[in-house]
């Protein structure tokens, strides 16, 4: 994915505006308040402690930076998750179905994300985008 991103940046001629960094959170080796935008797609549910993402966003974003996070929503029951897996990927290999099911089960509810944001003091909007995705967006405090 890193190579694909670097290639797309090169093709678009945006090397002077966009850089690719392969690192881990927390403690990405970047000066605090460096970025004007923080984007995340399907990452939050992989974290054992979701507050790490919000803390790093605050640390790395400039005041007023745009924050946009899209992630899975945990279905209301394990059975609902199994039904979703079968509806979305009925012909996939068992290992892929299992991974998707586990991701759904590891995901947070909208209420849980709203509680995370309240706890850390971020005033972002959280909205359901589909039966399986939520979008968390807004700006970091000035």
C-alpha positions in Angstrom: 0.0 0.0 0.0 2.9 2.3 0.7 4.4 1.7 -2.7 1.0 2.3 -4.4 0.5 5.6 -2.5 4.0 6.7 -3.4 3.4 5.9 -7.0 0.1 7.7 -7.1 1.7 10.8 -5.5 4.5 10.7 -8.1 2.0 10.3 -11.0 0.0 13.3 -9.7 3.2 15.3 -9.4 2.5 16.0 -5.7 5.7 14.9 -4.1 6.3 18.5 -2.8 2.9 18.4 -1.0 2.4 14.8 0.1 4.9 12.5 1.8 4.4 8.8 2.7 5.5 7.6 6.1 5.4 4.0 7.3 5.2 4.1 11.1 3.2 2.9 14.1 1.0 4.8 16.6 1.5 6.1 19.1 4.6 8.1 18.8 4.8 8.6 15.0 8.3 10.2 14.6 6.9 13.6 13.3 7.0 17.0 15.0 3.8 17.8 16.8 1.2 20.0 15.0 2.6 19.2 11.6 -0.5 18.3 9.5 -3.4 20.2 8.2 -5.5 17.1 7.6 -5.6 13.7 9.3 -7.3 10.8 7.4 -8.0 7.3 8.5 -9.9 4.5 6.8 -10.8 1.2 8.5 -8.0 1.5 11.1 -9.8 2.4 14.4 -11.3 -1.1 14.9 -7.7 -2.6 14.8 -6.6 -0.7 17.9 -6.9 -2.3 21.3 -7.0 1.2 22.8 -8.9 3.5 20.4 -7.9 6.6 22.4 -4.4 6.2 20.8 -5.8 7.3 17.4 -7.5 10.4 18.9 -4.5 11.3 21.0 -2.2 11.1 18.0 -4.6 13.1 15.8 -4.5 15.9 18.4 -0.7 15.7 18.7 0.0 15.6 15.0 -2.7 18.0 13.7 -2.3 21.7 13.5 -4.9 23.7 15.3 -8.0 23.6 13.2 -6.8 20.7 11.1 -9.4 18.6 9.3 -10.0 15.1 10.8 -11.8 12.5 8.8 -12.0 8.9 10.0 -14.1 6.2 8.3 -14.5 2.9 10.1 -16.7 -0.1 10.5 -19.8 -0.1 12.8 -20.2 -3.2 15.1 -23.5 -4.9 14.3 -25.9 -5.3 17.2 -25.4 -9.0 17.5 -22.9 -11.7 16.4 -25.7 -13.2 14.2 -26.2 -9.8 12.5 -22.5 -9.7 11.8 -22.6 -13.2 10.3 -25.6 -12.3 8.2 -23.8 -9.2 6.9 -20.7 -11.2 6.0 -22.8 -13.7 4.0 -24.7 -10.9 2.3 -21.6 -8.9 1.3 -19.2 -11.7 0.4 -21.2 -14.9 -0.1 -18.6 -16.5 -2.5 -15.4 -15.5 -0.7 -13.0 -17.9 0.9 -13.7 -18.9 4.5 -10.5 -17.1 5.8 -11.7 -13.8 4.3 -15.2 -14.2 5.7 -13.7 -14.9 9.1 -11.4 -11.9 8.9 -14.4 -9.6 8.0 -16.5 -11.1 10.7 -13.8 -10.5 13.3 -13.3 -6.9 12.1 -17.1 -6.3 12.5 -17.0 -7.7 16.0 -13.9 -5.6 16.9 -15.5 -2.4 15.6 -17.1 0.2 17.8 -20.7 1.4 17.9 -21.5 5.0 17.1 -22.3 5.6 20.8 -18.9 4.2 21.8 -17.1 6.5 19.4 -19.1 9.5 20.6 -18.0 8.5 24.2 -14.4 8.3 23.1 -14.6 11.7 21.5 -16.3 13.2 24.6 -13.6 11.7 26.9 -10.8 13.3 24.9 -12.6 16.6 24.3 -13.0 16.4 20.5 -16.1 17.9 19.1 -16.5 15.9 15.9 -19.6 14.7 14.1 -20.3 10.9 13.9 -22.7 9.7 11.3 -23.7 6.4 9.9 -22.9 6.2 6.2 -24.2 2.7 5.4 -25.1 -0.5 7.2 -21.4 -1.0 8.0 -19.6 2.3 8.0 -19.5 5.4 10.1 -17.8 8.7 9.3 -16.2 10.8 12.0 -15.3 14.2 10.8 -14.6 17.8 11.9 -11.8 20.0 12.9 -9.3 19.9 15.7 -9.7 22.8 18.2 -8.0 26.1 17.3 
